[in-house]
Each structure stands twice: as C-alpha cells, then as structure tokens.
C-alpha cells in the first residue's frame, strides 16, 4: 500500500549519514539562513560546536561563538558567522544530564 499524504498532513524528510564511528542526522541550510532551536524542556539546552570552529552568531552580538544556551521552555535563533567558511559542522545538543545528540549541518553555498 503506498504512503500518501492529504492536504492536512505535513511531510518530513530526514537524511542520515555516517561520520566517523557515528550515524548522524544531517540538516541543510543556506549560508545566510537561520538556525532556530526550540527547547521544550524546563532545563537549559546547551548547543556546542564539535568541529573546532565558532560557526554561530547570536542576535545583537557580532562575535563568533562555539557554544550558546537556550533557556528552558524557550527558543533561540542564530545565524552563521560571516567568518565561518567551512562546508559543514557538527554540534552537540544537550539538555541537563541527558545524553547529547550530535547532528551535522551542511551549509549550502550555492
């Protein structure tokens, strides 16, 4: 039986790849895009770049950062810092004492 969606359903496509010894979810974004992290936990969400780079630029802050925090039950949007030139980066997303998630972001520079 084919899988079909109707006008009230939304599609979601997930891309996974192997990076070293890990399977990682891959997200794609344009170089001028925005990453929005929505924390639905009461505890803080800590985002840390694992690629030995500082790809993030927080709103109203010109400095490049490798780590930032999203307060509990809130959202934060960041952009790529203009000095970040790599084609991709991995980051860790960790809430409280839970195990971290380590996705990869691919920057589409077309």
C-alpha positions as CSV (number, residue, x, y, z in Angstrom):
1,X,0.0,0.0,0.0
2,X,1.5,3.4,-1.0
3,X,2.0,6.0,1.6
4,X,0.2,9.2,0.7
5,X,-0.5,12.5,2.4
6,X,-3.5,14.7,2.3
7,X,-3.9,18.4,2.4
8,X,-3.8,18.4,6.2
9,X,-0.6,16.4,6.6
10,X,2.9,17.7,6.6
11,X,5.9,15.8,5.2
12,X,9.2,15.5,6.9
13,X,12.3,14.0,5.2
14,X,15.3,13.0,7.4
15,X,18.8,12.5,5.9
16,X,21.3,10.4,7.8
17,X,24.9,9.8,7.1
18,X,28.0,8.2,8.7
19,X,30.6,10.5,10.2
20,X,33.5,8.6,11.8
21,X,32.0,6.0,14.1
22,X,28.6,7.7,14.4
23,X,25.3,7.8,12.5
24,X,24.3,11.5,12.3
25,X,21.2,13.3,11.2
26,X,22.1,15.8,8.5
27,X,20.4,19.2,8.3
28,X,21.0,21.6,5.3
29,X,20.8,25.3,5.4
30,X,21.9,28.3,3.2
31,X,24.8,30.3,4.3
32,X,22.5,33.2,5.1
33,X,20.0,31.1,6.9
34,X,18.9,31.0,10.4
35,X,19.0,28.0,12.8
36,X,16.3,28.1,15.4
37,X,16.5,25.8,18.4
38,X,13.3,25.3,20.4
39,X,13.8,23.9,23.9
40,X,10.6,22.2,25.2
41,X,12.3,21.2,28.4
42,X,12.3,23.2,31.7
43,X,16.1,22.7,31.8
44,X,18.6,24.7,29.7
45,X,19.6,23.4,26.3
46,X,23.4,23.8,25.6
47,X,24.5,23.8,21.9
48,X,28.2,23.3,21.4
49,X,30.0,23.1,18.1
50,X,32.2,19.9,17.9
51,X,34.1,20.9,14.7
52,X,36.7,23.0,16.4
53,X,35.1,26.1,15.0
54,X,32.9,29.0,16.0
55,X,30.2,29.0,13.4
56,X,27.4,30.7,15.4
57,X,26.5,34.4,15.7
58,X,23.9,35.2,18.3
59,X,21.4,38.1,17.7
60,X,22.9,41.5,18.8
61,X,26.3,40.0,19.2
62,X,29.0,40.4,16.5
63,X,31.3,37.8,17.9
64,X,31.6,34.2,16.7
65,X,30.8,31.6,19.3
66,X,31.1,27.9,19.6
67,X,28.6,27.4,22.4
68,X,25.3,29.1,23.4
69,X,22.4,28.2,25.7
70,X,18.7,28.2,25.1
71,X,16.7,28.8,28.3
72,X,14.1,26.3,29.3
73,X,10.7,26.4,27.5
74,X,12.0,29.0,25.0
75,X,13.6,29.3,21.6
76,X,16.7,30.9,20.2
77,X,17.7,31.7,16.6
78,X,21.3,32.1,15.5
79,X,23.0,32.7,12.1
80,X,26.3,31.5,10.7
81,X,29.1,34.0,11.5
82,X,30.4,35.7,8.3
83,X,33.9,34.4,9.0
84,X,32.8,30.7,9.1
85,X,33.8,29.3,5.7
86,X,33.6,25.5,6.2
87,X,31.2,23.4,4.2
88,X,29.7,21.8,7.4
89,X,29.9,21.5,11.1
90,X,28.8,19.1,13.8
91,X,27.3,20.2,17.1
92,X,26.1,18.7,20.3
93,X,22.7,19.5,21.7
94,X,22.3,18.6,25.4
95,X,19.6,19.2,27.9
96,X,20.5,18.7,31.6
97,X,22.1,15.4,32.4
98,X,20.8,13.6,29.3
99,X,23.0,12.1,26.6
100,X,23.9,14.6,23.9
101,X,22.6,14.5,20.3
102,X,25.3,15.1,17.7
103,X,23.8,16.2,14.3
104,X,25.7,17.7,11.4
105,X,24.7,20.8,9.5
106,X,25.6,21.1,5.8
107,X,26.0,24.7,4.5
108,X,24.6,25.1,1.0
109,X,26.8,27.9,-0.5
110,X,25.2,28.0,-4.0
